[in-house]
Amino acid sequence: MQIPFTAEQFLQVFKQYNETIWPSQIMLYIFALLAVLFSFIKGKHSQKIISTILSLMWIWMGIVYHILDFSSINKAAYIFGGAFILQGILFFIFISSKKLTFHVVCSSWLCRW
């Protein structure tokens, strides 16, 4: 199967995306670290916080990366973007139904601290 873009075009999309959103990457990394941190914490709102972060990041990727950037080299990115947005919305729906739970399952040296 022939992909509709070259490796150079694909890497150019990453460059364009990162240059466009700078310095938002810092905020995105902080949100990701918070999601991981809250997976270790068994607080009252930990699950909602993790789900909200995942929802927002999934929707971000659907809109900002797939639809706004990746679609410049592959029109199927509109479908990918729509799928990401739909999944982000489903995360939000499951937040209120409490069907999603996140926790750390660990048997390695990492969990002994």
PyMOL CGO cylinders between C-alpha atoms (Angstrom):
from pymol import cmd
from pymol.cgo import CYLINDER

trace = [
    CYLINDER, 0.00, 0.00, 0.00, 1.36, 3.40, -0.99, 0.3, 1, 1, 1, 1, 1, 1,
    CYLINDER, 1.36, 3.40, -0.99, 1.10, 6.13, 1.65, 0.3, 1, 1, 1, 1, 1, 1,
    CYLINDER, 1.10, 6.13, 1.65, -0.08, 9.50, 0.31, 0.3, 1, 1, 1, 1, 1, 1,
    CYLINDER, -0.08, 9.50, 0.31, 2.92, 11.45, 1.63, 0.3, 1, 1, 1, 1, 1, 1,
    CYLINDER, 2.92, 11.45, 1.63, 6.68, 11.21, 1.88, 0.3, 1, 1, 1, 1, 1, 1,
    CYLINDER, 6.68, 11.21, 1.88, 8.67, 10.74, 5.07, 0.3, 1, 1, 1, 1, 1, 1,
    CYLINDER, 8.67, 10.74, 5.07, 9.95, 14.29, 4.59, 0.3, 1, 1, 1, 1, 1, 1,
    CYLINDER, 9.95, 14.29, 4.59, 6.40, 15.67, 4.42, 0.3, 1, 1, 1, 1, 1, 1,
    CYLINDER, 6.40, 15.67, 4.42, 5.45, 13.69, 7.53, 0.3, 1, 1, 1, 1, 1, 1,
    CYLINDER, 5.45, 13.69, 7.53, 8.38, 15.08, 9.51, 0.3, 1, 1, 1, 1, 1, 1,
    CYLINDER, 8.38, 15.08, 9.51, 7.54, 18.57, 8.23, 0.3, 1, 1, 1, 1, 1, 1,
    CYLINDER, 7.54, 18.57, 8.23, 4.07, 18.21, 9.78, 0.3, 1, 1, 1, 1, 1, 1,
    CYLINDER, 4.07, 18.21, 9.78, 5.68, 17.50, 13.19, 0.3, 1, 1, 1, 1, 1, 1,
    CYLINDER, 5.68, 17.50, 13.19, 7.92, 20.54, 12.77, 0.3, 1, 1, 1, 1, 1, 1,
    CYLINDER, 7.92, 20.54, 12.77, 5.00, 22.74, 11.77, 0.3, 1, 1, 1, 1, 1, 1,
    CYLINDER, 5.00, 22.74, 11.77, 2.84, 21.46, 14.64, 0.3, 1, 1, 1, 1, 1, 1,
    CYLINDER, 2.84, 21.46, 14.64, 5.53, 22.03, 17.27, 0.3, 1, 1, 1, 1, 1, 1,
    CYLINDER, 5.53, 22.03, 17.27, 6.41, 25.49, 15.98, 0.3, 1, 1, 1, 1, 1, 1,
    CYLINDER, 6.41, 25.49, 15.98, 2.75, 26.48, 15.83, 0.3, 1, 1, 1, 1, 1, 1,
    CYLINDER, 2.75, 26.48, 15.83, 1.83, 25.44, 19.35, 0.3, 1, 1, 1, 1, 1, 1,
    CYLINDER, 1.83, 25.44, 19.35, 4.99, 26.61, 21.14, 0.3, 1, 1, 1, 1, 1, 1,
    CYLINDER, 4.99, 26.61, 21.14, 5.04, 27.17, 24.18, 0.3, 1, 1, 1, 1, 1, 1,
    CYLINDER, 5.04, 27.17, 24.18, 1.85, 25.13, 24.73, 0.3, 1, 1, 1, 1, 1, 1,
    CYLINDER, 1.85, 25.13, 24.73, 3.95, 21.97, 24.92, 0.3, 1, 1, 1, 1, 1, 1,
    CYLINDER, 3.95, 21.97, 24.92, 4.95, 22.98, 28.44, 0.3, 1, 1, 1, 1, 1, 1,
    CYLINDER, 4.95, 22.98, 28.44, 1.30, 23.08, 29.52, 0.3, 1, 1, 1, 1, 1, 1,
    CYLINDER, 1.30, 23.08, 29.52, 0.60, 19.75, 27.79, 0.3, 1, 1, 1, 1, 1, 1,
    CYLINDER, 0.60, 19.75, 27.79, 3.53, 18.10, 29.58, 0.3, 1, 1, 1, 1, 1, 1,
    CYLINDER, 3.53, 18.10, 29.58, 2.30, 19.46, 32.92, 0.3, 1, 1, 1, 1, 1, 1,
    CYLINDER, 2.30, 19.46, 32.92, -1.19, 18.08, 32.27, 0.3, 1, 1, 1, 1, 1, 1,
    CYLINDER, -1.19, 18.08, 32.27, 0.28, 14.69, 31.33, 0.3, 1, 1, 1, 1, 1, 1,
    CYLINDER, 0.28, 14.69, 31.33, 2.39, 14.60, 34.49, 0.3, 1, 1, 1, 1, 1, 1,
    CYLINDER, 2.39, 14.60, 34.49, -0.65, 15.56, 36.58, 0.3, 1, 1, 1, 1, 1, 1,
    CYLINDER, -0.65, 15.56, 36.58, -2.63, 12.68, 35.06, 0.3, 1, 1, 1, 1, 1, 1,
    CYLINDER, -2.63, 12.68, 35.06, 0.15, 10.26, 36.00, 0.3, 1, 1, 1, 1, 1, 1,
    CYLINDER, 0.15, 10.26, 36.00, 0.45, 11.78, 39.49, 0.3, 1, 1, 1, 1, 1, 1,
    CYLINDER, 0.45, 11.78, 39.49, -3.29, 11.46, 40.12, 0.3, 1, 1, 1, 1, 1, 1,
    CYLINDER, -3.29, 11.46, 40.12, -3.16, 7.78, 39.10, 0.3, 1, 1, 1, 1, 1, 1,
    CYLINDER, -3.16, 7.78, 39.10, -1.05, 7.26, 42.25, 0.3, 1, 1, 1, 1, 1, 1,
    CYLINDER, -1.05, 7.26, 42.25, -3.41, 9.31, 44.44, 0.3, 1, 1, 1, 1, 1, 1,
    CYLINDER, -3.41, 9.31, 44.44, -6.65, 7.80, 45.66, 0.3, 1, 1, 1, 1, 1, 1,
    CYLINDER, -6.65, 7.80, 45.66, -8.36, 11.13, 46.23, 0.3, 1, 1, 1, 1, 1, 1,
    CYLINDER, -8.36, 11.13, 46.23, -12.05, 11.84, 45.90, 0.3, 1, 1, 1, 1, 1, 1,
    CYLINDER, -12.05, 11.84, 45.90, -11.66, 13.62, 42.54, 0.3, 1, 1, 1, 1, 1, 1,
    CYLINDER, -11.66, 13.62, 42.54, -8.60, 11.83, 41.12, 0.3, 1, 1, 1, 1, 1, 1,
    CYLINDER, -8.60, 11.83, 41.12, -10.57, 9.84, 38.54, 0.3, 1, 1, 1, 1, 1, 1,
    CYLINDER, -10.57, 9.84, 38.54, -12.42, 12.92, 37.30, 0.3, 1, 1, 1, 1, 1, 1,
    CYLINDER, -12.42, 12.92, 37.30, -9.21, 14.90, 37.01, 0.3, 1, 1, 1, 1, 1, 1,
    CYLINDER, -9.21, 14.90, 37.01, -7.48, 12.15, 35.01, 0.3, 1, 1, 1, 1, 1, 1,
    CYLINDER, -7.48, 12.15, 35.01, -10.50, 11.70, 32.73, 0.3, 1, 1, 1, 1, 1, 1,
    CYLINDER, -10.50, 11.70, 32.73, -10.79, 15.44, 32.16, 0.3, 1, 1, 1, 1, 1, 1,
    CYLINDER, -10.79, 15.44, 32.16, -7.12, 15.73, 31.27, 0.3, 1, 1, 1, 1, 1, 1,
    CYLINDER, -7.12, 15.73, 31.27, -7.33, 12.77, 28.89, 0.3, 1, 1, 1, 1, 1, 1,
    CYLINDER, -7.33, 12.77, 28.89, -10.49, 14.17, 27.32, 0.3, 1, 1, 1, 1, 1, 1,
    CYLINDER, -10.49, 14.17, 27.32, -8.96, 17.56, 26.69, 0.3, 1, 1, 1, 1, 1, 1,
    CYLINDER, -8.96, 17.56, 26.69, -5.72, 16.11, 25.34, 0.3, 1, 1, 1, 1, 1, 1,
    CYLINDER, -5.72, 16.11, 25.34, -7.60, 13.72, 23.04, 0.3, 1, 1, 1, 1, 1, 1,
    CYLINDER, -7.60, 13.72, 23.04, -9.77, 16.55, 21.69, 0.3, 1, 1, 1, 1, 1, 1,
    CYLINDER, -9.77, 16.55, 21.69, -6.65, 18.73, 21.31, 0.3, 1, 1, 1, 1, 1, 1,
    CYLINDER, -6.65, 18.73, 21.31, -4.96, 16.06, 19.19, 0.3, 1, 1, 1, 1, 1, 1,
    CYLINDER, -4.96, 16.06, 19.19, -8.08, 15.63, 17.08, 0.3, 1, 1, 1, 1, 1, 1,
    CYLINDER, -8.08, 15.63, 17.08, -8.43, 19.33, 16.33, 0.3, 1, 1, 1, 1, 1, 1,
    CYLINDER, -8.43, 19.33, 16.33, -4.95, 20.81, 16.51, 0.3, 1, 1, 1, 1, 1, 1,
    CYLINDER, -4.95, 20.81, 16.51, -2.77, 17.98, 15.23, 0.3, 1, 1, 1, 1, 1, 1,
    CYLINDER, -2.77, 17.98, 15.23, -4.97, 15.91, 12.94, 0.3, 1, 1, 1, 1, 1, 1,
    CYLINDER, -4.97, 15.91, 12.94, -7.40, 18.45, 11.49, 0.3, 1, 1, 1, 1, 1, 1,
    CYLINDER, -7.40, 18.45, 11.49, -5.24, 21.58, 11.45, 0.3, 1, 1, 1, 1, 1, 1,
    CYLINDER, -5.24, 21.58, 11.45, -1.81, 20.10, 10.66, 0.3, 1, 1, 1, 1, 1, 1,
    CYLINDER, -1.81, 20.10, 10.66, -1.82, 16.48, 9.47, 0.3, 1, 1, 1, 1, 1, 1,
    CYLINDER, -1.82, 16.48, 9.47, -4.69, 17.11, 7.04, 0.3, 1, 1, 1, 1, 1, 1,
    CYLINDER, -4.69, 17.11, 7.04, -2.30, 19.22, 4.94, 0.3, 1, 1, 1, 1, 1, 1,
    CYLINDER, -2.30, 19.22, 4.94, -0.65, 16.00, 3.69, 0.3, 1, 1, 1, 1, 1, 1,
    CYLINDER, -0.65, 16.00, 3.69, -3.39, 13.42, 4.21, 0.3, 1, 1, 1, 1, 1, 1,
    CYLINDER, -3.39, 13.42, 4.21, -7.11, 14.13, 3.86, 0.3, 1, 1, 1, 1, 1, 1,
    CYLINDER, -7.11, 14.13, 3.86, -7.88, 11.02, 5.95, 0.3, 1, 1, 1, 1, 1, 1,
    CYLINDER, -7.88, 11.02, 5.95, -6.67, 13.10, 8.90, 0.3, 1, 1, 1, 1, 1, 1,
    CYLINDER, -6.67, 13.10, 8.90, -10.15, 14.65, 9.02, 0.3, 1, 1, 1, 1, 1, 1,
    CYLINDER, -10.15, 14.65, 9.02, -11.51, 11.18, 9.82, 0.3, 1, 1, 1, 1, 1, 1,
    CYLINDER, -11.51, 11.18, 9.82, -8.74, 10.56, 12.37, 0.3, 1, 1, 1, 1, 1, 1,
    CYLINDER, -8.74, 10.56, 12.37, -9.41, 13.97, 13.92, 0.3, 1, 1, 1, 1, 1, 1,
    CYLINDER, -9.41, 13.97, 13.92, -13.13, 13.28, 14.12, 0.3, 1, 1, 1, 1, 1, 1,
    CYLINDER, -13.13, 13.28, 14.12, -12.44, 9.93, 15.79, 0.3, 1, 1, 1, 1, 1, 1,
    CYLINDER, -12.44, 9.93, 15.79, -10.17, 11.59, 18.36, 0.3, 1, 1, 1, 1, 1, 1,
    CYLINDER, -10.17, 11.59, 18.36, -12.78, 14.26, 19.08, 0.3, 1, 1, 1, 1, 1, 1,
    CYLINDER, -12.78, 14.26, 19.08, -15.50, 11.62, 19.49, 0.3, 1, 1, 1, 1, 1, 1,
    CYLINDER, -15.50, 11.62, 19.49, -13.29, 9.62, 21.86, 0.3, 1, 1, 1, 1, 1, 1,
    CYLINDER, -13.29, 9.62, 21.86, -12.57, 12.77, 23.88, 0.3, 1, 1, 1, 1, 1, 1,
    CYLINDER, -12.57, 12.77, 23.88, -16.29, 13.43, 24.19, 0.3, 1, 1, 1, 1, 1, 1,
    CYLINDER, -16.29, 13.43, 24.19, -16.83, 9.83, 25.30, 0.3, 1, 1, 1, 1, 1, 1,
    CYLINDER, -16.83, 9.83, 25.30, -14.22, 10.32, 28.04, 0.3, 1, 1, 1, 1, 1, 1,
    CYLINDER, -14.22, 10.32, 28.04, -16.29, 13.29, 29.26, 0.3, 1, 1, 1, 1, 1, 1,
    CYLINDER, -16.29, 13.29, 29.26, -19.47, 11.22, 29.20, 0.3, 1, 1, 1, 1, 1, 1,
    CYLINDER, -19.47, 11.22, 29.20, -17.86, 8.43, 31.19, 0.3, 1, 1, 1, 1, 1, 1,
    CYLINDER, -17.86, 8.43, 31.19, -16.58, 10.92, 33.78, 0.3, 1, 1, 1, 1, 1, 1,
    CYLINDER, -16.58, 10.92, 33.78, -20.11, 11.51, 35.02, 0.3, 1, 1, 1, 1, 1, 1,
    CYLINDER, -20.11, 11.51, 35.02, -21.09, 7.83, 34.83, 0.3, 1, 1, 1, 1, 1, 1,
    CYLINDER, -21.09, 7.83, 34.83, -17.97, 6.80, 36.79, 0.3, 1, 1, 1, 1, 1, 1,
    CYLINDER, -17.97, 6.80, 36.79, -17.31, 3.91, 34.41, 0.3, 1, 1, 1, 1, 1, 1,
    CYLINDER, -17.31, 3.91, 34.41, -13.65, 4.83, 33.92, 0.3, 1, 1, 1, 1, 1, 1,
    CYLINDER, -13.65, 4.83, 33.92, -11.13, 4.19, 36.66, 0.3, 1, 1, 1, 1, 1, 1,
    CYLINDER, -11.13, 4.19, 36.66, -7.40, 4.69, 36.63, 0.3, 1, 1, 1, 1, 1, 1,
    CYLINDER, -7.40, 4.69, 36.63, -4.85, 3.29, 39.04, 0.3, 1, 1, 1, 1, 1, 1,
    CYLINDER, -4.85, 3.29, 39.04, -1.28, 2.12, 39.07, 0.3, 1, 1, 1, 1, 1, 1,
    CYLINDER, -1.28, 2.12, 39.07, -0.70, -1.60, 39.00, 0.3, 1, 1, 1, 1, 1, 1,
    CYLINDER, -0.70, -1.60, 39.00, 2.92, -2.22, 39.66, 0.3, 1, 1, 1, 1, 1, 1,
    CYLINDER, 2.92, -2.22, 39.66, 5.15, -5.06, 40.79, 0.3, 1, 1, 1, 1, 1, 1,
    CYLINDER, 5.15, -5.06, 40.79, 8.53, -3.59, 39.92, 0.3, 1, 1, 1, 1, 1, 1,
    CYLINDER, 8.53, -3.59, 39.92, 11.08, -1.65, 41.95, 0.3, 1, 1, 1, 1, 1, 1,
    CYLINDER, 11.08, -1.65, 41.95, 9.37, 1.58, 40.85, 0.3, 1, 1, 1, 1, 1, 1,
    CYLINDER, 9.37, 1.58, 40.85, 6.41, 1.00, 43.16, 0.3, 1, 1, 1, 1, 1, 1,
    CYLINDER, 6.41, 1.00, 43.16, 8.52, 0.29, 46.23, 0.3, 1, 1, 1, 1, 1, 1,
    CYLINDER, 8.52, 0.29, 46.23, 9.34, 3.94, 46.89, 0.3, 1, 1, 1, 1, 1, 1,
]
cmd.load_cgo(trace, "trace")
